[in-house]
């Protein structure tokens, strides 16, 4: 059976976490769901010594929202993406992100991250928007779904206010943005809070 990779970017972390719960509830395996969330402001984990691929010490952030310390959260950990800064990653994509980020420095990581998205079926344009969206405080949810679940997964993402990447890209470009740049300075926690507020103002409530 054909499997599709479906991706949604969220400005609101709670909506991303709800998306994960609903996707699992319709029968998509935890092994086929992944989350990458910006963690500049350290809101998702309580200890700094966690690593992707090992058990993490999880407080009331990402682990609690995704249902405890099993399944999806077993891969929870911290890594740094050049141009983004620290992120929390969980699920099947976490290990792939590790490979991309630890490849060949900033330049290699850029190609690796964009290549990761495009190899999963995301257009190159949207891949840059998703990477930039994480940089600006977003959370990316990615699910591998078979034909029986793909349409439902897409609807779940939409109903929980996933960002329209075409519209978001237009907004970025109107402000002078061209593409994701791994050499850019990560946002500070203050800048991130301001960006998240701007993004909330942009996102319509359906």
N, C-alpha and C positions, 0 to 999 in steps of 0.2 A: 504494500500500500504506500502511496506517495506521501511524503512528509513535507510540510511547509514550515518555515521559520517565520514567525509573526512577531513584530516588534512594536512596542509602544513607549513613548517618552512621556513622563509625567512631571509637572511642576510641583505637584503636591504629593509628598511621600505616602501619606495615608491612602490616597487613591491608588498608588502603585501597589501597596500592600494588599488592599482590598481586591485588586485585579488578580494578584497571585492566588489568594484564597478562592476566588470564584473560578479561576481556571482549573485549580486542583479539584474543586467540587464537581466539575462536569466530567472528570475522569482522566484528565491529562496527568501523567506521572510527574511526581516531584523531580525526577531525574531529567525531565524535559523542560523545566522552567528555570529561568535564571534572572538575577537581579544585579544591577550595578548602580550604586547610589553615591553621589558626591558626599564626601565626609570632611570637608574643610573645617566645619564648625564642630566636628566630633560629636554629632548628635546621635549616631547609630551604634556606637560601641562604647563601653565604659573603661576598657583597658587597652593600652597601646601595644601590647606584645602579641596580638593575634596575627596569624599569617594565613594566607590562602592555602588551603589544602590541609590545615590542621584544625583541631577543635578550637573555637574561639570562646573567650569569656564574654558572655552576652548579657547585657543589662536589660533595660526596658525599651530599647530601640528596635533595630531590625529584627533580631532574633525573636523577640516577644511578638512583634507584629506578624511574623510569618509562622508562628505557631510552636515556638519552643526550640529545642536543641537537636531535633532529628531531621532526617530527609534533606530538604533544601538547605537548611541552615548548617548542615554538617560541613559545608565547604566555605562557611563565612570567614572572611578575613580582610585584612587591609593591604592595599598596595598603592603605589603612587604612579599616576599616569602623567608623563611630561605635558605641561600646558594645562593640566586639570588639577593636579595635586592629589591628595589622598582620597581614595574611594573605598567603599565597602562593596565586595563582590561575593555573590553566593550562587550556587548552582553550576550547571555544566559549562557556562561561559567563563566562570572564574578562572579555571585552569588555562583556558585559551588566552585570556587577558594576561595572565602571568607570562606566558610565552611571548606575547606581543610586546609587553612592556620591558621584559628583560632581554630582548633581542640584541639590538646593536645601537644602543643609545637613543637619543631623542628622535633622530631621523628614522631609525629602524622601527621605533615604537609607533611613530605616526603611520607609516605604511602598514604596520602590523594591525593596528586598531581599525583603520579604514578598510584594510583588506579583510579583517575578520567580519565586519559588517557586510561587505560586498559579496564575500564568499558564501554568506548565509542568505543571499538573495535580495539584499538591500541595494538600491541604486547608489551610485557613488555620491550623487548630490545629497541624498537623504543620510548617507553614512556620515558625511561631514556635519550635517545638522544635528544628528544624534550625538556625535562626539562633543560638539559645541554645547549642546543642551546639557550634557552631564557636567561639562566645565562650568556652566552657569547655574549649577545647583539642582539639576534634574535627576530623576531616577529612571533608568531604562529597564523595562521588563521584556524578556524575550522567551517565547514559548515555541517548542517544536511540536506541531500538531498534525495528526493524520487527517485524511479527508473527512472523516466523520466528525471531527472536532474543530476544524479550521474556522468555519464560519462563526461558530459560537464563540471561539476565542477572540476573533475580530470584534464581534459585537460587545463582548465583555470589556475589551479595551476601550472601545468608543464610549460605552455607557459610563465608564469611570473617568472620562475626560482626558484620554490620551491626546497629546498635542498633534495637530495637523502639521506634518513636517514641511509641506509646501508653504503654508501660510507663515509658519515660524521662520523658515528660511528667508522669506520675503521681508519679514520684520528685521531680521538680522542684517540683511543686505542694505535695507533702507538706512540703517545706522552706520554703514560703512564696512561691515564685515564681508569677507570674501570666502574664507574656508577655515576649517579647523587648523590651528597652528600649535604644534607641540612645543615650540620655542617661546610661546607667550607666557607671561607670568600668571600663575594661578590667582584666582580671586582671593581677597582676604575675607575673613568671616563677615565683616561689615559690608563689603561690596556684595558678597553673596546674598545677604539678607535683603539688600536693596534690589538686587536682580530678581530674586524670588518674588518680591512684592510686585515688581513690574510685570513679571510673567503671570502672576495671579490676575492682574488687571487685564491682561491680554486674553486670558482663557475664558471663553463663554461658558456659562452654566447651562447645560441642556435640560 
